[in-house]
């Protein structure tokens, strides 16, 4: 009887040793839409080769829902294994939950990471922690409708004076009130100030409103010039639709994809779709306008998407392994092919269209946005007040723009002092 029991135990142990590891499912929440679903599916298939039995369930939420669901899940210990989004959105999750792990030890376990720069790490950091592993820098350039340029007999413009000349031709050649020289946005602080960021950084300047030391920059001579011309784009130049003050991302995209704007922002994530759908390849891309003869103009790195692991991730060790995997060449190649961006510089771009190659291997100068909210936690409040001032000026333009900018700079300085003192 004992021999049978011993034999049965040995057989059972052998079967257990030979059995495959139990299946495990990781979960990730993102807001990247259908392309994000395709990208995570491609990574999951490749990851399973080195982690048999592991699957990945990716769930896409509209951005506003993503905030609410992630915040609630982390605060009620029902978190997903991983979250993926832009750095500033993860900052909000950190502020509201304090349950996102410091990713420095995670990154330390990655051997092949020499392509990640100090600037990338600075963007990915907040409040002394690395809150995301940087995966996709988001690059933005100026786009123009190719057929519109051909119709007015102009090449892609380089300087701001060139842009204005072409924009006037676009404007005056479409008096029907349905198409406009620029497709821009202004409704929310990040809408309008984001557009100003692109013109400012694209001109080779730093710090749209606030520098890292807390100094207001908008009345510095070169900043003031760009700001004045930017505001005239919405007002006296009549380059945009009158209701642009009500436009956010959705409305701006409707103008772009509906063929109602001659100039517009092109993100690296837009090009794949716009090559074959909506705009159907009727566009060219280049750097933002050159304002100063001694300063190169360029495209703008305006964001950084990355992966974070909640402190209460259900499968934390496996989630960390997947986060590290996202920096590997296969995962990054899939990121470039599907999402249009990747942080690695050693990827194959031969199969990409010429416009996609322009982003993947840029010949233009690149300027990185400075992410002031990662340095001064009170920056969003300052930006909201700045937005109100600009919106009032767009709605009722001042007689003297220079005086307006000087007065606004003084008010922003006073508010910055108050916010800094309040936040301690």
C-alpha positions in Angstrom: 0.0 0.0 0.0 2.9 2.3 0.9 4.7 1.5 -2.4 1.5 2.3 -4.4 1.1 5.6 -2.5 4.8 6.4 -3.1 4.5 5.5 -6.7 1.4 7.6 -7.2 3.1 10.6 -5.6 6.1 10.3 -7.8 3.9 10.0 -10.9 1.9 13.0 -9.9 5.0 15.0 -9.2 6.4 14.1 -12.6 3.2 15.1 -14.4 3.2 18.4 -12.6 6.8 19.1 -13.5 6.1 18.3 -17.2 2.9 20.3 -17.3 3.1 23.8 -18.9 2.9 26.8 -16.6 -0.6 28.0 -15.9 -1.8 30.6 -18.3 -1.6 34.2 -17.0 -3.3 37.3 -18.4 -1.8 40.8 -18.2 -4.1 43.8 -18.6 -3.1 47.2 -20.0 -5.3 50.3 -20.2 -4.6 52.9 -22.9 -6.2 55.6 -25.1 -4.5 54.9 -28.4 -7.6 53.7 -30.3 -7.6 50.9 -32.9 -3.9 51.4 -33.7 -3.1 50.9 -30.0 -5.1 47.7 -30.0 -3.1 46.4 -33.0 0.2 47.4 -31.5 -0.5 45.7 -28.1 -1.7 42.6 -30.0 1.5 42.4 -32.0 3.6 42.8 -28.8 1.6 40.2 -26.9 2.2 37.6 -29.7 5.9 38.3 -29.6 6.2 38.5 -25.8 4.5 35.1 -25.5 7.4 33.5 -27.3 9.6 34.1 -24.3 6.8 33.9 -21.8 4.6 30.8 -22.8 1.1 30.9 -21.6 1.1 34.7 -21.0 -1.6 36.7 -22.8 -2.3 40.4 -22.8 -5.7 42.0 -22.7 -5.5 45.6 -23.9 -8.4 47.9 -23.3 -8.8 51.3 -25.1 -10.7 54.1 -23.4 -11.4 57.6 -24.6 -9.0 59.9 -22.8 -11.5 61.3 -20.3 -12.8 57.9 -19.4 -9.2 56.6 -19.1 -8.5 59.2 -16.4 -11.6 58.3 -14.4 -11.2 54.5 -14.7 -7.5 54.4 -13.9 -7.9 56.7 -10.9 -10.8 54.7 -9.5 -9.1 51.4 -10.1 -5.9 52.3 -8.5 -7.7 53.8 -5.5 -9.9 50.7 -5.0 -7.2 48.1 -5.5 -8.7 46.9 -8.8 -5.9 48.2 -10.9 -4.8 46.9 -14.3 -1.3 45.5 -14.6 0.0 48.3 -16.8 -1.2 51.8 -17.8 0.0 53.5 -21.0 -0.3 57.2 -21.9 1.4 60.5 -22.3 3.6 61.7 -19.5 1.3 64.6 -18.4 -1.7 62.3 -18.1 0.3 59.8 -15.9 1.3 62.8 -13.8 -2.3 63.4 -13.0 -2.8 59.8 -12.0 0.2 60.1 -9.7 -1.2 63.2 -8.2 -4.6 61.7 -7.6 -3.6 58.3 -6.4 0.1 58.2 -5.4 0.0 54.5 -6.5 2.3 54.5 -9.5 5.6 52.8 -8.9 9.0 54.4 -9.4 10.2 52.9 -12.7 13.9 53.6 -12.1 14.6 50.0 -10.8 12.6 48.6 -13.7 14.7 50.6 -16.2 17.9 49.6 -14.4 17.1 46.0 -15.3 17.2 46.8 -19.0 20.6 46.1 -20.5 20.0 47.7 -24.0 18.8 51.2 -23.2 21.6 53.5 -24.6 19.1 55.1 -27.0 17.3 56.7 -24.0 18.6 60.2 -23.5 18.8 62.3 -20.3 16.1 64.5 -21.9 13.9 61.5 -22.3 14.3 60.6 -18.7 13.7 64.2 -17.6 10.4 64.2 -19.4 9.4 60.8 -17.9 10.1 62.0 -14.3 7.9 63.7 -11.8 8.3 64.6 -8.2 11.7 62.8 -7.9 10.4 59.6 -9.5 10.6 58.0 -13.0 6.8 57.6 -13.5 7.0 56.1 -17.0 9.5 54.2 -19.1 9.6 56.4 -22.2 8.5 54.5 -25.2 7.2 56.9 -27.9 8.3 60.5 -28.3 5.6 62.3 -30.2 7.0 64.5 -33.0 5.0 67.3 -34.6 5.7 69.2 -37.8 3.9 71.7 -40.1 1.7 70.3 -42.8 0.4 72.0 -46.0 -2.1 70.8 -48.6 0.0 69.9 -51.6 -2.8 70.8 -54.1 -3.3 74.2 -52.5 0.4 75.0 -52.8 0.3 74.0 -56.4 -2.8 76.1 -57.1 -1.1 79.2 -55.8 2.3 78.4 -57.3 4.2 78.2 -54.1 6.7 75.8 -52.6 6.5 74.7 -49.0 7.4 77.9 -47.1 10.4 78.2 -44.8 10.2 81.6 -43.0 7.3 83.1 -41.2 7.1 85.8 -43.9 6.9 83.0 -46.5 4.1 81.4 -44.5 2.2 84.6 -44.2 2.5 85.3 -48.0 1.2 81.8 -48.8 -1.5 81.9 -46.1 -2.8 85.2 -47.6 -3.1 83.5 -51.0 -4.9 80.6 -49.4 -7.2 83.0 -47.6 -8.0 85.2 -50.5 -8.4 82.3 -52.9 -11.2 80.8 -50.8 -13.7 83.6 -50.1 -16.6 81.2 -49.6 -16.1 81.1 -45.8 -15.7 77.3 -45.8 -12.0 76.9 -46.1 -9.2 78.8 -44.3 -5.5 79.3 -44.3 -4.9 77.5 -41.0 -6.6 74.7 -39.1 -5.9 75.6 -35.4 -7.6 75.2 -32.1 -8.1 77.4 -29.0 -11.0 76.3 -26.8 -9.1 74.9 -23.8 -5.8 76.0 -22.3 -3.9 73.0 -23.8 -5.5 73.7 -27.2 -4.4 77.3 -27.6 -1.1 77.1 -25.7 -0.2 73.9 -27.4 -0.5 75.7 -30.8 1.7 78.5 -29.4 4.2 75.9 -28.1 4.6 74.6 -31.7 5.3 78.1 -33.1 7.6 79.1 -30.2 9.7 75.9 -30.0 9.6 75.4 -33.8 11.2 78.9 -34.1 14.1 77.6 -31.9 13.0 79.3 -28.7 12.6 77.7 -25.3 10.0 78.0 -22.6 6.7 79.3 -24.0 5.5 80.9 -20.8 7.6 79.8 -17.9 11.2 78.7 -17.6 12.4 76.0 -15.1 13.5 78.7 -12.6 9.9 80.1 -12.6 10.6 83.2 -14.8 8.0 84.4 -17.2 9.3 84.6 -20.8 6.5 86.0 -22.9 7.8 89.6 -23.0 11.3 88.7 -23.9 11.8 90.3 -27.3 11.9 87.2 -29.5 9.1 85.5 -27.5 7.0 88.6 -27.7 7.4 88.7 -31.5 6.3 85.1 -32.0 3.4 85.6 -29.6 2.2 88.8 -31.3 2.3 87.1 -34.8 0.6 84.0 -33.4 -2.3 86.1 -32.0 -2.6 88.0 -35.3 -3.1 84.7 -37.0 -6.4 84.4 -35.0 -7.3 88.0 -35.4 -6.1 90.7 -37.9 -4.6 88.3 -40.4 -7.9 86.3 -40.6 -6.1 83.1 -41.2 -8.5 80.9 -39.2 -12.3 80.3 -39.0 -14.1 82.8 -36.7 -15.3 80.0 -34.5 -11.8 78.6 -33.9 -12.0 79.9 -30.3 -14.4 77.1 -29.8 -12.3 74.4 -31.5 -10.6 71.6 -29.6 -8.7 68.6 -31.0 -11.9 67.1 -32.5 -12.9 70.2 -34.4 -9.4 70.9 -35.6 -9.2 67.4 -37.0 -12.5 67.8 -38.7 -11.1 70.9 -40.5 -7.9 69.1 -41.4 -9.5 65.8 -42.6 -12.3 67.7 -44.3 -9.9 69.6 -46.5 -10.8 73.0 -44.9 -7.4 74.1 -43.8 -4.3 74.9 -45.9 -1.7 74.7 -43.0 -2.0 72.4 -40.0 -0.2 70.4 -37.4 1.0 66.9 -38.4 1.9 64.5 -35.7 3.9 61.4 -36.5 0.9 59.3 -35.5 -1.3 61.0 -38.2 0.8 60.2 -41.3 -0.1 56.6 -41.8 -3.8 57.4 -41.9 -3.4 60.6 -43.9 -1.3 58.9 -46.5 -4.2 56.6 -47.5 -7.4 58.1 -46.0 -9.0 61.4 -45.3 -6.3 63.6 -46.9 -5.3 60.8 -49.2 -1.7 61.9 -49.4 -2.5 65.4 -50.5 0.0 67.0 -48.0 3.6 67.8 -47.5 5.4 68.2 -44.2 8.3 70.3 -43.0 9.5 72.3 -40.0 7.6 75.1 -38.3 8.3 78.6 -39.6 11.7 80.3 -39.2 11.4 83.6 -37.4 15.0 84.5 -36.8 17.9 84.4 -39.3 20.4 83.2 -36.8 18.3 80.4 -35.3 17.2 77.2 -37.2 13.6 76.4 -37.3 12.5 72.8 -36.7 9.9 70.3 -35.7 8.8 69.8 -32.1 9.0 66.8 -29.8 5.8 67.7 -27.9 5.1 64.7 -25.8 6.3 61.4 -24.5 4.1 58.3 -24.2 5.2 55.7 -21.8 4.3 52.7 -19.7 3.7 52.7 -16.0 3.1 50.0 -13.4 0.6 50.6 -10.6 1.9 49.8 -7.1 -1.1 47.4 -6.8 -0.7 45.7 -10.2 -2.2 42.2 -9.9 0.8 40.6 -11.6 3.5 43.0 -10.8 6.6 41.0 -11.7 5.1 40.0 -15.0 4.0 43.5 -15.7 7.6 44.7 -15.0 8.9 42.1 -17.5 6.5 43.4 -20.2 7.4 47.0 -19.5 11.0 46.1 -20.1 10.1 44.2 -23.2 8.5 47.3 -24.7 12.0 48.7 -25.2 13.2 45.7 -27.3 13.7 46.0 -31.0 10.6 43.9 -32.0 8.3 45.9 -29.8 9.8 49.2 -30.9 9.6 48.2 -34.6 5.9 47.4 -34.1 5.5 50.8 -32.4 7.1 52.5 -35.4 5.2 50.6 -38.0 1.8 50.8 -36.3 1.9 53.9 -34.1 4.3 56.0 -36.2 6.8 56.7 -33.3 9.5 54.8 -31.4 12.3 55.8 -29.1 14.9 53.4 -30.6 17.0 54.8 -33.4 18.1 51.5 -34.9 14.9 50.4 -36.6 14.1 49.5 -40.2 12.3 52.4 -42.0 12.6 51.1 -45.6 9.0 50.0 -45.8 7.7 53.4 -44.6 6.2 56.0 -47.0 8.4 59.1 -47.7 6.3 61.2 -45.3 6.6 58.6 -42.5 10.4 58.4 -43.2 10.6 62.2 -42.7 9.5 61.6 -39.1 11.4 58.3 -38.5 14.7 59.7 -39.7 14.3 63.5 -39.6 16.5 65.8 -41.6 15.0 68.8 -39.9 16.2 70.2 -36.5 14.3 68.8 -33.5 13.3 70.9 -30.5 11.9 69.2 -27.4 9.1 70.9 -25.4 10.2 71.6 -21.9 7.3 70.1 -20.0 7.0 72.8 -17.3 4.3 70.9 -15.4 6.9 68.3 -14.6 9.0 71.0 -12.9 6.4 73.4 -11.4 3.4 71.4 -10.2 1.3 74.6 -10.3 2.0 75.4 -13.9 -1.4 74.2 -15.2 -3.1 76.9 -13.1 -0.8 79.5 -14.5 -1.5 78.3 -18.1 -5.2 78.4 -17.5 -5.0 82.0 -16.5 -2.8 82.8 -19.5 -5.3 81.1 -21.7 -8.1 83.4 -20.4 -6.0 86.5 -21.2 -5.2 85.3 -24.7 -8.8 84.3 -25.4 -10.0 87.7 -24.3 -7.5 89.4 -26.6 -8.6 87.2 -29.5 -12.2 88.0 -28.9 -11.5 91.7 -28.6 -8.1 92.5 -30.0 -6.1 95.3 -28.2 -5.0 98.4 -30.1 -1.4 97.8 -29.0 -0.3 94.2 -28.9 3.1 95.0 -27.4 1.5 96.8 -24.5 -0.9 93.9 -24.1 1.9 91.4 -23.9 3.9 93.5 -21.4 0.9 93.9 -19.2 0.0 90.2 -19.4 3.6 89.3 -18.5 3.4 91.4 -15.4 0.2 89.7 -14.4 1.6 86.3 -15.0 4.6 87.1 -12.9 2.5 88.1 -9.9 0.3 85.0 -10.3 3.4 82.7 -10.6 4.7 84.1 -7.3 1.3 83.5 -5.6 1.0 80.0 -6.9 4.6 79.1 -5.9 4.1 80.5 -2.4 0.7 78.6 -2.1 2.2 75.3 -3.2 5.2 75.8 -1.0 
